[in-house]
Amino acid sequence: MTPIAHEAARSSPPLFGESALELEVRDVMTSRVVSVPDDATLQEAIDLMGAYWIHGILVVGSRTGTPLGWITTRGLLGLVGISGAAPVTAAITEEAKAIEPTASLRSAIYALSFPGMTRLLVRRRDDAEPQGVITDYDLTVRATRLSRRPA
């Protein structure tokens, strides 16, 4: 880093400061959760991911609607050669963990810091229906933008 760039970086406010950590999960979550039933094929799930331009899709029980786990683009890299006719459950590579919509971003950062966790369902404990999903993108880009807005 050049001396001028170093000085500019030192004198500017942090991109992700304490004000961002004061936000709630619902402030930065993605409100749409795209899901696929557990009796779908992997090809159907991949087609949905492409149609919605998303990196993860939730697999839910077709009878109960219970979240079973996530199929992610990163997880699919380890399944090169698998048939598109395979059941979606064969491609689940991430657990479907949840966080409360009123939880702090600090809590979400902690939850997403565990290995293999890239997204969290956002829902109230007493509600089976997710309100959204929060990812590392939401925690960095969206939270940074919101925390820098004038009050």
Secondary structure, DSSP 8 states (H G I E B T S, - for coil): --HHHHHHHHHS--SS-HHHHTSBHHHHSBS---EEETTSBHHHHHHHHHHHT-SEEEEE-TTT--EEEEEEHHHHHTTTT--TTSBGGGG--B---EE-TTSBHHHHHHHHTSTT--EEEE--TT-SS--EEEEHHIIIIIHHHHHTS--
